[in-house]
């Protein structure tokens, strides 16, 4: 043992010689060497020197810059790491402080900024646009105005701004940018006023910047464009068609459109394919350019807080395949924005092949989770979704197989199903379930655990499995007329929920009100719920790959991402279930009346 200890010490000492640390501090200089004693002043200066295996440590303070990594790492063991110094608050902003406001009339203030201030990108000239973007009859700029960190509402004219407190508008000519703002009772000369000045905060200008870690920062204020699945998807933080990023333990907020993108590049198309056929062509071009598990995706996005983004918290077209999105708190997404479109959700992914979406808390969003096209091998597990405006989960034109298990879905509409080949297992649905076939679009399905397309098909509806769920609103009766066969068994129906016509093993208590209530307190979330005694007497099967069979269109089984058999033997908390008779719903054991559970730490 002693010899092993010496060898280990030598190995650790030797490995540290190869990995270099660069330090950044607001008190530093970019002509320094980047040591802890002589740090750089900007993160961008450190990016120029960092090589695979190196770590950039950023010390406390606010940094106003766009980080554009010129290179990435070469593997999980030789990645380039950007992290906030332990215990220090590091804020990176895509905004600049603006002073010189002049008072006009009716509480309106104006500032005039020379256009050269913005360099080669002026967010007050750049108008939001793109495939599936709905402008609602007016222009919207990527710029934003913040009063003490809070975004004001962009309106269309000075007349409108005069009538609306906490709003702004702009005009740009060849030389100047003029911004008018209604600060209500605030005096901008005495407050912190910031405006968007950069299209991103952490985003490589070129694809293929692999194996980068971004950890522990607060990142805010980006003039991001609309991130359609047919476009290069730029966000406040984005991977830009790369592989193996880790984005963890950050606070990401106030992006005009998207907080985090795991998205596609520009070469395979950019906002020129607003149709199903057009997107199929984009997918084909991406495959020809190398979209595969070897080259793209396999990202980890974990334990971040993402809020106040105009379109999506996390989105990605194809580039999020084989990834893990876990433990994130996402809220205030597309709230009170004057534009619309088809990309608004806490998490919105196209082609999340073999992607895990687990243990996320998503609320006060337009939609919670939106899985759009090529949801195959995907697992949506143990997420907490509530107070989302349209749905907690929308699955659009997917053929499966995909698994939705152990989720708590509490919004007015829990599920909007426009897909087939799904397995819904041990969930708590307290809202409506809606289902609509989609015969008009032909979308891809793939070979197992691969990006390779096996064929195209339309959505007939059905071919779903609903096993061991608790439904406390609308039930599974909506599938009574499904075009494809269904497997429905072991569910509990409460509070008016109607059962599937052919279901045999069920608890049917439509008059029982479970009194579901969610309580948020000091960062914790508690679920209050009551259940009928009959749930303890139900005899249910353990859900496995064998029980679920194969998704009809793809002819592929319900497996884990690594191809191993799937067994739903753990609950929302990770507690092991009774394998001979698992309790319905997301909790392994619920036999008492009036239970209170802490469902978010």
N, C-alpha and C positions, 0 to 999 in steps of 0.2 A: 504493500500500500504506500509506503514511503517513496519508493522509486516512481510509482505512478503519479504521486503528488508533485514530485520534482519535474517529471516530464510534462505534466499539465501546465505547470508554472512557466516552463520554457516556451511551450507552444503558445500560451496566451501572450507572453511578452513579445515573442517573435511576430505574432499576427498584428499586434498593435503598431509595430514599426511600419507596416505596409499601409495602414489606414491613417490618413492625416486629418486632423481637425482644423477647420478654419473658423475663426470667431468674428462676429459682427456686432458692433455697438454704436449707438447714436453719438458717442464721444470719439469714435475712431476716425480714420482717414483711409480713403481708398488706395492711397499710395503706400500704406502700411503692408506688412507681410501677412496680416490676418491671424496672428497669434493671439492668445488670450491677453497678453500684455499690450500688444500693438494690433488691435482689431481693425477690420475694415469698417467703413461707415455705412456702406450699402450691401444688401444681400446680393445684388447683381454683380458686384465686384468679386464676391466669393464664387459665384457660379462660373466665372471665366477660368478659374483654376481647379475647381473640384473635379476629381477623377473617380472612376469606379472604386468603391470601398471607402471613400472619404465622407466626412460628416461636416456639415455647416451648422454651427451653433449660433443662434441669434439671441442677443441679450435684450433686456427690458427696454421698452420704448415704442414709439410709433414710427413706422417706416412707410413712406409714400413712394411706391415704385411698383413696376410690373416685373415680376421675376420670369425670365424667359430662359430656361435651362438650355445651354448649347449642347449638352450631352447628358446621357443617362448612365445607369450602371449596366453591367453585363450579365448579371444573374441575381438570384435572391441573396446570395452570399456576398456579392460585389455590387451592391447598390449605392446610389448617392443619396444621402440622408440630409434633409433640411429639418431642423427641430428647434423649438424654443428652449432656451436654457431652463433647466429644472427650477421650478418655483418662481419663474419670472414671467410677467405679462408682456407678450410681444404682439403688437398690433400692426398689421400690414394693410394699407388702404390704397384703393385706386382713385382716391379723391384728393383734392387740394383745398386748403383753406382760402376763402375769398373775403377780402376786406374792401373798403372803399365804397360801401353802399350809400346811396344818396336817397334821402326821403323825397317822395313825390306827393301825391294827394291821396286822401282816403286810406291812409295807413300803408300805402304801397311804397316799396323801395326798389331802386334800380341800381345795377352795376354794369359797367361797360368794360369788356375784356378784349384786348387785342388778340386776333386769331393766332398769332405766332405763339401765344401762351400754351396752346394745345399741341403744338408740334404737328405731326402728320395725321392726327386723328382728333376731330372736333365732335364731341357727342351731341352738341346742340345744333349741328348741321346734319348729323347722321340720323336718318329716320328708320324706325323699326320696320322690317319687312321680311318676307320669306314665305316658303310654301306653308299652306295651312295656317297662315296668320290672318286674323280678322281685324282690320283697322277701325271698324265701326264708324266709318265716314269721316275720319279725321287723322291727322298726323300725330305720331308719338315718337319722341326722341329717345335715344339711349342715355342721354344725360339725366341727371337728377339733382335736386337741391335738398340739402339736409340742414335742419335746425336742431342743434344739440344732438345730432345723431339720428334724428327722426326725419324720414323722407316726407317732403311735401307732395301735394297732388299736382301733376302737370295738366294745365288747362290750355285752351287753344288761342286765347286772346287776352289782351289787357282788360277789356271790359269784363270778361268772365272772371279774371283774377280779382278784380275789384269787388266782385260779389261773393267770392269764395275765400274765407280765411284759410291760411296755411296752404296756399297754392302758388304756382309759378307758371310763367310762359317765357318764350325766348324769340329773338330775331337774330339772324346772322346775315351779314353782307360780306363783301370781299375783304374787308379789313377788320371788322369788329363783331363781337358777339355781345348782345345786350340781353340781360335777364331781368325780368320784373318779378317780384315776389310779394305776396301778402303775408306778412309775419304776425298778423293779428296784433296782440298787445306787446309783442317782443320787439326789442330794438336790436337789429343785427349788428350794430357797432359794439354791443355788449355781450353778444352770444357767439357761440361757435357755429359758423356757417361754412359748409363744405359743399363742393360740387364734384360730380363724376368727371374724371379727366383721362381715364385709361379704359381700354376695352376688356381688360382682365387684370387679375392680381397675380395669379400663378398659373401660367399657361405657356407651353413651349410653342415657338413659332413654326416648328417643323415636326412632322410625325416621327415616330420611331425613337423617341426619348424614353427608353425603357427603364424599369427598376429604379424608380424614384420614390422616396418616402417624404411625406409632408406631415409634420407632427407637432401639435401643441400650440398652434397659432390662433389668433383672432384675425380673420380676414374679412374686410368689408369694402363696400362701395365700388362697384364695377359697372361700366357702361356696356353691358353685354347685349348682343344681338339675339334675335329669335333663333332658336336651335332646332330647326326642323330636322326630321330624320334623313332628309335628302341633302342636307347642307353640312359644311364644316361646322361642328358644334363647339362654339367657344363659350366658356362660362367664366365666372369669377375664379374657379379652380377647375382645370381640365387636363385630361391625359393626352389629348390629341393623337388618337389612333396609335397607341403604344401598348406595351405589355408590362404587367407586374408592378403597377404603382400600389403604394400603401398611403391612404389618406386617412389620418386617425387623430382623434382627440383635439379637433379644431372647432372653433366657432366661426361659421361662415354665414354672412348675412348681407342683405341690402344689395343684391344684384338686380339690375333692371329686368333681366329675364331669368337666367338660370344660375343656381349656386354651384353645382358640380356637374361636369359632363365626363362621361366615359364614351366619347363619341367618335364619329367617323371623320375622315379627312375631306379635303376639297377635291381631290383628283377624281373620285368616283361620282362626282356630281355636286352641284351647289345651287339649290333652289331653282331647279329647272325640271321638276318631275312631279307635279302635284296631282298624282293619280296612282291607283294601285299598280297599273302597268308600268308607270314611270319608276315607281319605287322598286318593282321587280328588276328593272334594268339596272338600277343603282346597286342592288344586291349582287347581281351578276358581275358588274364591274369591280365591286369590292372583292369578290371571290377571285377574279382574275388577277387582282393586285396583291393577293396573298392573305385574305381574311381567313385565319385558321387559328386553332389553339396554340400552335407553335409561335405565332407572331403577334397576335392581338388579344387583348383582354387579360383575364386572370388577375384582376385588380382586387384590392381589399379596401373597402370604405367602411370604417368602423368607429363607433363611439364619438361621432361628431354631433354638434348642434347646428342645425341649418334652418334659418328662418328669414322671413320677410324678403322673399324672392318673387319677382313678378310673374314668372311662368312655372318653373319647376324647381324643386329642391335638388334632385338628382335626375339627370336624364342621360340617355345614350342610345345611339343607333349602331347596333352590331358590335361596337367597341366594348360593351359591358359584358360580353359573353364570358362564361367560365369564371365569373367574379363572385365575391362574397360581400354583401351589403348588410351589415349587422350592427345592432346597438345604437343606431342613430336616433336623435330626437329632431323631428322635422315639423315645422308649424308655420302658420301665417304665409301660405304659399298662394299666390294669385288672389289676394284679398283686396277688394276695392280698386282694381285696376280698370282703366277705361278701354282697354283692348281685350281681345279674346283670341281663340284659335284652338288648336288640337294638340297642345303639348303641356297642358297644365295639370300638375299632380305633385304630390310629395315625392314620389318616385315614378318616373316614366321611362320605360325601356322598350326598345325594339330589339328583337332577337336576343333575349336573355338566356341563351342556350346554356344549360347546366349551371345556371346562376342561382345562388342562395340568397334569399331576402328574409332575414330573420331578426327577431327581437327588436324591431324598430317601433318607435312611438310616433304616430303621424296624426296630426289633428289640425283643425282650422285651416284646411286646405280646400282647393277646388275639388280635387279628387285625392284620395289617399294614395293608392298604388294603381298604376295603369300599365298593364302588360299588353303591348300592341305589336302583333305579328311575331311569329317564330318563337313563341313561348314553348320550348321543348326541353325536357329535362330540368325545367325550372322548379324550384321549391320555394313557396311563400309560407313561412312557418313562424308561429308564435309572435306575430305582430299585434300591436295595440293600436286600433284606429277608431277615432270618434270625432264628432262634430265636423265632419267633412261634408262639403256642400252638396256634391252630387252623388258620389259613391265612395265607399271604403276601398273597394276593389273592382276594377273594370278589366275584363279580359277580352281583348278584341281580335277577332279573326285568327285565332290560334287553333292548331290541330292536336296539340298535345304530343306525348304525354306530359302533363304537369301536375304538381301536387300543391294543394292549399290545405295546410293542417295546423291545428292548435292555435288559430288566430282568434282574437277578440274583436269583433266587428260591430260597432255600436251606433253608427250613423243612421240616418233615416233610410238610406238604401245601403245595405251591406254589400251586395254583389250585383253587378250588371254583367251578365254572361252573354257574350256575342262570339263564343268559341265552342269547341267540342274537345273531347279527350282529356277532360280535367278530373282530378280526384279531390273531393272536398271532404276532409277527414277531421273529426274531433274539433270542429270550430264552434264558436258561439256566435250565431247570427241573431242580432236583435232587430234588424231592419228588414226592408223589403229585399226580395230576390227577384230580379228581372232577367228575362231570357229572350233573345231575338236572333233567329237565324240570319245569315248573311250570304245569300246566294250570288250576289252581284260582283263579288271580288274573289279572285283566285290568288291565294297566298301560299308561300312555300312551306313544306315540311322537309325534314332532314334525315339523313342516316343517323343512327344512334350516336350520341356524344360527339357530334361532328357539325361543322358548318356546311358540309357538302349537301346540296339540295337533292332530295330524292324525288320530288315532284311538286305539283301545284294542285290545290283543290279549294273548293268553296265550303262554306260553313252551313251544313244541313241542320244542325242543332241536335243536342243529345250526346250520346256516347260519354256521359259523365257518370261519376261514382259519388254518391252522397252517403257516407257511412259514419255513424256514431257522432253526429252533430247535435247540438241543442239549437233549436230554431224558435225564437220568441217573438215573432212578428208575422212575416209571411213564410210559408213553408215550401216544400218541394212539389206541390201540386201543379205548379206552373209547367212542369215537365210531363204532365200526363199525356200531352199530345206531341211529345218530342218525336222528330223524324227518325232518330237513331235509338237503339236500345239503351236503357239506363240500368244502373245497379244502385238500388236505394235500400238501405237496411240499417237498423240499430239507432235510428234518430229519435229525438225527443221533441215533441211539438207542444208549444205553450202559447198562451195569450193570443189565441185566434189563428195561430199558424195551421195551415192545412197540409195534410200528409199526401205523399205520392200514392196513387191509386192502388198499385200492386205491392206496396210495402207490407210485410208480414210482422217482422219483429220491430215494434216501435212502442214508445210511450206517447199516448195521445191525450193531452190535458188542455184543450183549447181554452177552458175557463180559468186556468191557473195563471196568475200574474206573478212573474218572478221578481217584480219590483227591482229591476236592474238600475243601479245608480252608480255613477262614477264620481269620486271625490278627489280633487287635486289639493294637496296640502304640503307646503314646504318642499316642493320638487318631487314629492312622492305622489303616486296615483293609487287609489284604493277602489276596488270593485265590491259593491254590495249586491248580493244575489240570493234569492231563495229558490229552491227546487223541490218538486214533489217527492214524496217518499218512494213512489213507484220506480224512480230512476235506479234505486239500489237493487231492485228485483229483476232488472232487464238483463238478458243474456246476450252479450255482444262478442263478435269475433275480433281477434287481433288483426290489424290491417297489415298485409304483406304484399310483396310483388306478385306472389302467386294468386292471391285473392283478387287483385285489381285487374289482372289480365293485361291486354295490350290496347293502346289507343288505335282506333279502327283505321283512320286514314294513313298514319305513319307506319302502322304495324310494328310498333316499338313498345316494349314493356316499361312499367313504372319502376325505375331503378334509381339508386343513388348516382351522383355525378361520376363516380369512379367505376360505374358498371356493377357494383355489388348490389345484392338484394336489399330492397327497402323494407324496413320494419318500423311501424309507428308505435314504438313501445315506450316513448317518453312524452311527458305532457308539456304545457306552456312553460313551466318552471324548470324542466329537465328532470323531473321526478319520474321514476320508472312506474309503468302501469302494471296492473294485474294482467298477465299475459293470457290467462285462461278466460277472463271476463272483464275486459277493459271498460271503464265507465265512459258513457257518452260525454261529449264536451271536451274543452281544452284542459281540464284539471283531472288528475288521476283519481282523486277521491273527493266527492261532494255529497255527503250523506246528511248533513245538518241543515236546519232551516235558518235562514238569515245569516249567511256567511259573509265575512269581510276579508278580502284578499288584497295584499299589496302587489299590484301588477306592474309597477314601474318604480325603480329604486329611488 
